[in-house]
Amino acid sequence: MGSMLASFNIEKAIGPDGRPIIPSGRYTTTITSHVEPFKCAITPRSERVKEMILSSDNEAI
């Protein structure tokens, strides 16, 4: 998990109107409560990370 956070920017997704989509912050009501799915934008923090992802074996991802 730490490698993912160090390698990628995780930000709010942008809607069709060009404005950020604000996550609802709602949680499930199951026995193991967790946040409901939401849209986000995940982008590489650097060109080096982008090249590493593009050159990797798809099965490793």
N, CA, C and O atoms as a MOPAC input file, in Angstrom:
PM7 MOZYME 1SCF
protein

 N      0.82400 1    -1.18500 1     0.00000 1
 C      0.00000 1     0.00000 1     0.00000 1
 C      0.87100 1     1.25200 1     0.00000 1
 O      0.57200 1     2.21900 1    -0.70100 1
 N      1.93600 1     1.23600 1     0.77700 1
 C      2.81300 1     2.40200 1     0.83800 1
 C      3.42800 1     2.72600 1    -0.51300 1
 O      3.58300 1     3.89500 1    -0.86500 1
 N      3.78200 1     1.68100 1    -1.27800 1
 C      4.35400 1     1.89900 1    -2.61300 1
 C      3.34500 1     2.56100 1    -3.54100 1
 O      3.70100 1     3.42400 1    -4.34300 1
 N      2.08200 1     2.15300 1    -3.42900 1
 C      1.03700 1     2.76700 1    -4.25300 1
 C      0.88700 1     4.24600 1    -3.91800 1
 O      0.80500 1     5.08700 1    -4.81300 1
 N      0.85200 1     4.56000 1    -2.62200 1
 C      0.69500 1     5.95400 1    -2.21100 1
 C      1.89800 1     6.79000 1    -2.61900 1
 O      1.75600 1     7.97000 1    -2.93700 1
 N      3.08600 1     6.18400 1    -2.61100 1
 C      4.29200 1     6.91200 1    -2.98900 1
 C      4.39900 1     7.09900 1    -4.50000 1
 O      5.05400 1     8.03400 1    -4.96000 1
 N      3.76300 1     6.22300 1    -5.27700 1
 C      3.91400 1     6.23700 1    -6.73200 1
 C      2.81200 1     6.96800 1    -7.48600 1
 O      3.02000 1     7.39700 1    -8.62100 1
 N      1.63900 1     7.11400 1    -6.86600 1
 C      0.49800 1     7.68000 1    -7.57700 1
 C     -0.15500 1     8.82700 1    -6.81600 1
 O     -0.17400 1     8.84500 1    -5.58500 1
 N     -0.68700 1     9.77600 1    -7.56900 1
 C     -1.56000 1    10.80900 1    -7.01100 1
 C     -2.97600 1    10.25800 1    -7.06500 1
 O     -3.41100 1     9.77100 1    -8.10900 1
 N     -3.69200 1    10.32900 1    -5.96600 1
 C     -5.08200 1     9.87900 1    -5.90700 1
 C     -5.91500 1    11.10400 1    -5.57000 1
 O     -5.83300 1    11.64800 1    -4.46900 1
 N     -6.72200 1    11.52800 1    -6.54600 1
 C     -7.45500 1    12.78900 1    -6.42000 1
 C     -8.92400 1    12.60200 1    -6.77700 1
 O     -9.32200 1    11.55000 1    -7.27800 1
 N     -9.71300 1    13.61700 1    -6.52000 1
 C    -11.12300 1    13.59100 1    -6.91400 1
 C    -11.21400 1    13.51500 1    -8.43500 1
 O    -10.44000 1    14.15500 1    -9.14600 1
 N    -12.17100 1    12.72200 1    -8.92500 1
 C    -12.42400 1    12.66100 1   -10.36400 1
 C    -13.04200 1    13.98400 1   -10.80800 1
 O    -13.63900 1    14.70800 1   -10.01000 1
 N    -12.88700 1    14.28200 1   -12.08400 1
 C    -13.46100 1    15.49800 1   -12.65800 1
 C    -14.70000 1    15.11400 1   -13.46100 1
 O    -14.64600 1    14.22300 1   -14.30900 1
 N    -15.80900 1    15.78600 1   -13.19300 1
 C    -17.07100 1    15.50700 1   -13.87500 1
 C    -17.11500 1    16.11400 1   -15.26300 1
 O    -16.20200 1    16.84700 1   -15.64300 1
 N    -18.16000 1    15.82400 1   -16.03000 1
 C    -18.29800 1    16.35100 1   -17.39000 1
 C    -18.36900 1    17.87600 1   -17.43200 1
 O    -18.08800 1    18.48800 1   -18.46300 1
 N    -18.74600 1    18.48200 1   -16.31100 1
 C    -18.81200 1    19.94400 1   -16.25800 1
 C    -17.46500 1    20.57600 1   -15.89600 1
 O    -17.35400 1    21.79600 1   -15.77400 1
 N    -16.42800 1    19.71600 1   -15.72300 1
 C    -15.09400 1    20.22400 1   -15.41400 1
 C    -14.84600 1    20.47100 1   -13.93300 1
 O    -13.77000 1    20.93100 1   -13.55000 1
 N    -15.83000 1    20.16900 1   -13.10400 1
 C    -15.68900 1    20.38700 1   -11.66100 1
 C    -15.40800 1    19.06000 1   -10.95500 1
 O    -15.82800 1    18.00700 1   -11.43400 1
 N    -14.70100 1    19.10100 1    -9.81700 1
 C    -14.41600 1    17.86500 1    -9.07900 1
 C    -15.69500 1    17.18300 1    -8.58900 1
 O    -16.65000 1    17.84600 1    -8.18400 1
 N    -15.69500 1    15.86400 1    -8.63200 1
 C    -16.80300 1    15.07300 1    -8.10200 1
 C    -16.49600 1    14.80500 1    -6.62800 1
 O    -15.48300 1    14.18600 1    -6.30400 1
 N    -17.36000 1    15.26600 1    -5.75200 1
 C    -17.15900 1    15.10600 1    -4.31600 1
 C    -17.72200 1    13.75000 1    -3.87700 1
 O    -18.91300 1    13.50000 1    -4.05800 1
 N    -16.88300 1    12.86200 1    -3.29700 1
 C    -17.40200 1    11.58000 1    -2.80600 1
 C    -18.46800 1    11.79800 1    -1.73100 1
 O    -18.40000 1    12.75700 1    -0.96300 1
 N    -19.44400 1    10.90400 1    -1.68500 1
 C    -20.55200 1    11.06100 1    -0.73400 1
 C    -20.11100 1    10.85800 1     0.71200 1
 O    -20.68700 1    11.45100 1     1.62400 1
 N    -19.10600 1    10.03400 1     0.92400 1
 C    -18.67000 1     9.74600 1     2.28700 1
 C    -19.56100 1     8.74300 1     2.99500 1
 O    -19.42100 1     8.52500 1     4.19800 1
 N    -20.48100 1     8.12900 1     2.25200 1
 C    -21.38100 1     7.13900 1     2.84600 1
 C    -20.65900 1     5.80200 1     3.02900 1
 O    -19.74600 1     5.45900 1     2.27700 1
 N    -21.08700 1     5.07200 1     4.03300 1
 C    -20.54500 1     3.75000 1     4.32600 1
 C    -21.62400 1     2.69800 1     4.15100 1
 O    -22.81500 1     2.98800 1     4.26700 1
 N    -21.19500 1     1.46300 1     3.87000 1
 C    -22.14800 1     0.36100 1     3.78200 1
 C    -22.67400 1     0.05200 1     5.17600 1
 O    -22.07800 1     0.43900 1     6.18100 1
 N    -23.79100 1    -0.64500 1     5.22000 1
 C    -24.38200 1    -0.99100 1     6.51700 1
 C    -24.26700 1    -2.48800 1     6.78300 1
 O    -25.09100 1    -3.06300 1     7.49400 1
 N    -23.25200 1    -3.10900 1     6.21300 1
 C    -23.04200 1    -4.53900 1     6.43500 1
 C    -22.25900 1    -4.76000 1     7.72300 1
 O    -21.87900 1    -3.80900 1     8.40600 1
 N    -22.02800 1    -6.02000 1     8.04000 1
 C    -21.31500 1    -6.35200 1     9.28000 1
 C    -19.89800 1    -5.77800 1     9.28400 1
 O    -19.39100 1    -5.37800 1    10.33200 1
 N    -19.26100 1    -5.73900 1     8.11400 1
 C    -17.93800 1    -5.11200 1     7.99300 1
 C    -18.10500 1    -3.82900 1     7.19300 1
 O    -17.92900 1    -3.82500 1     5.97500 1
 N    -18.43100 1    -2.77900 1     7.85200 1
 C    -18.71700 1    -1.49400 1     7.21300 1
 C    -17.48400 1    -0.94700 1     6.49500 1
 O    -16.37400 1    -0.98100 1     7.02600 1
 N    -17.69700 1    -0.44800 1     5.29500 1
 C    -16.63200 1     0.21400 1     4.54500 1
 C    -17.25700 1     1.27900 1     3.64400 1
 O    -18.46300 1     1.27900 1     3.39800 1
 N    -16.41600 1     2.17500 1     3.16600 1
 C    -16.90800 1     3.27900 1     2.34900 1
 C    -17.50500 1     2.73900 1     1.04400 1
 O    -16.98200 1     1.78900 1     0.46100 1
 N    -18.59700 1     3.35100 1     0.59600 1
 C    -19.20700 1     2.96200 1    -0.67600 1
 C    -18.27300 1     3.35800 1    -1.81900 1
 O    -17.50400 1     4.31000 1    -1.68800 1
 N    -18.33500 1     2.63100 1    -2.94200 1
 C    -17.47700 1     2.96900 1    -4.08000 1
 C    -17.67300 1     4.42000 1    -4.52500 1
 O    -18.77100 1     4.97000 1    -4.44000 1
 N    -16.58700 1     5.02200 1    -4.99800 1
 C    -16.63900 1     6.39600 1    -5.49200 1
 C    -15.62300 1     6.55900 1    -6.61000 1
 O    -14.65200 1     5.80600 1    -6.69800 1
 N    -15.85300 1     7.54500 1    -7.46000 1
 C    -14.94400 1     7.81500 1    -8.57100 1
 C    -13.75100 1     8.61300 1    -8.06600 1
 O    -13.87700 1     9.47100 1    -7.19300 1
 N    -12.57600 1     8.30500 1    -8.64300 1
 C    -11.37400 1     9.07000 1    -8.32500 1
 C    -10.44700 1     9.03300 1    -9.53900 1
 O    -10.65400 1     8.25100 1   -10.46700 1
 N     -9.44000 1     9.87300 1    -9.52400 1
 C     -8.43600 1     9.91200 1   -10.58700 1
 C     -7.11700 1     9.44100 1    -9.99000 1
 O     -6.64500 1     9.99700 1    -8.99900 1
 N     -6.52300 1     8.41400 1   -10.59500 1
 C     -5.24400 1     7.88100 1   -10.13400 1
 C     -4.23900 1     8.09800 1   -11.25200 1
 O     -4.38500 1     7.54800 1   -12.34300 1
 N     -3.21200 1     8.90700 1   -10.97700 1
 C     -2.21100 1     9.23600 1   -11.99200 1
 C     -0.80900 1     9.03100 1   -11.42800 1
 O     -0.59000 1     9.23200 1   -10.23400 1
 N      0.15000 1     8.62900 1   -12.28100 1
 C      1.52000 1     8.44600 1   -11.80600 1
 C      2.11300 1     9.77400 1   -11.33600 1
 O      1.85900 1    10.82300 1   -11.92800 1
 N      2.90600 1     9.71400 1   -10.26300 1
 C      3.52700 1    10.92500 1    -9.72300 1
 C      4.69100 1    11.41900 1   -10.58200 1
 O      5.06300 1    12.59000 1   -10.51400 1
 N      5.26600 1    10.51900 1   -11.39200 1
 C      6.42400 1    10.92100 1   -12.19100 1
 C      6.43900 1    10.17700 1   -13.52100 1
 O      5.74100 1     9.17900 1   -13.70100 1
 N      7.23900 1    10.67700 1   -14.43700 1
 C      7.40700 1    10.03100 1   -15.73800 1
 C      8.04900 1     8.65400 1   -15.55700 1
 O      7.73300 1     7.71700 1   -16.29100 1
 N      8.94200 1     8.53800 1   -14.58700 1
 C      9.60200 1     7.25100 1   -14.31900 1
 C      8.57900 1     6.18900 1   -13.91300 1
 O      8.63800 1     5.05900 1   -14.39700 1
 N      7.65600 1     6.53500 1   -13.04400 1
 C      6.60800 1     5.59600 1   -12.62400 1
 C      5.74100 1     5.22100 1   -13.82100 1
 O      5.39400 1     4.05300 1   -13.99300 1
 N      5.39200 1     6.19600 1   -14.64100 1
 C      4.57000 1     5.93700 1   -15.82900 1
 C      5.27100 1     4.95600 1   -16.75900 1
 O      4.64400 1     4.01700 1   -17.24900 1
 N      6.56200 1     5.16000 1   -17.00900 1
 C      7.32700 1     4.26200 1   -17.88500 1
 C      7.40200 1     2.85800 1   -17.29800 1
 O      7.30200 1     1.87100 1   -18.02700 1
 N      7.57900 1     2.76700 1   -15.98500 1
 C      7.65400 1     1.46700 1   -15.32300 1
 C      6.33600 1     0.70500 1   -15.49400 1
 O      6.34800 1    -0.49400 1   -15.76800 1
 N      5.21900 1     1.38200 1   -15.33600 1
 C      3.90600 1     0.74200 1   -15.49500 1
 C      3.69700 1     0.29600 1   -16.94400 1
 O      3.25300 1    -0.82400 1   -17.19500 1
 N      4.01600 1     1.17100 1   -17.88800 1
 C      3.80700 1     0.85100 1   -19.30400 1
 C      4.70100 1    -0.28700 1   -19.78400 1
 O      4.31800 1    -1.02900 1   -20.68900 1
 N      5.88100 1    -0.43700 1   -19.19500 1
 C      6.80700 1    -1.47700 1   -19.63800 1
 C      6.64100 1    -2.78800 1   -18.87400 1
 O      7.29300 1    -3.77700 1   -19.20700 1
 N      5.78400 1    -2.81500 1   -17.85900 1
 C      5.63200 1    -4.02600 1   -17.04600 1
 C      4.75300 1    -5.05400 1   -17.74300 1
 O      3.99000 1    -4.73500 1   -18.65600 1
 N      4.87900 1    -6.27600 1   -17.29300 1
 C      4.05700 1    -7.37500 1   -17.77800 1
 C      2.64300 1    -7.17600 1   -17.24000 1
 O      2.46500 1    -7.02700 1   -16.03200 1
 N      1.64000 1    -7.17000 1   -18.10800 1
 C      0.25800 1    -6.91700 1   -17.68400 1
 C     -0.21600 1    -7.86500 1   -16.59100 1
 O     -1.04400 1    -7.47700 1   -15.76600 1
 N      0.28800 1    -9.09900 1   -16.56100 1
 C     -0.15300 1   -10.04200 1   -15.53800 1
 C      0.37400 1    -9.66700 1   -14.16500 1
 O     -0.18000 1   -10.10500 1   -13.15600 1
 N      1.43100 1    -8.86500 1   -14.10200 1
 C      1.99500 1    -8.45600 1   -12.81700 1
 C      1.20400 1    -7.31700 1   -12.20800 1
 O      1.36600 1    -7.00600 1   -11.02800 1
 N      0.35300 1    -6.69600 1   -12.99700 1
 C     -0.39000 1    -5.52300 1   -12.50700 1
 C     -1.62800 1    -5.93600 1   -11.81900 1
 O     -2.38100 1    -5.08700 1   -11.34200 1

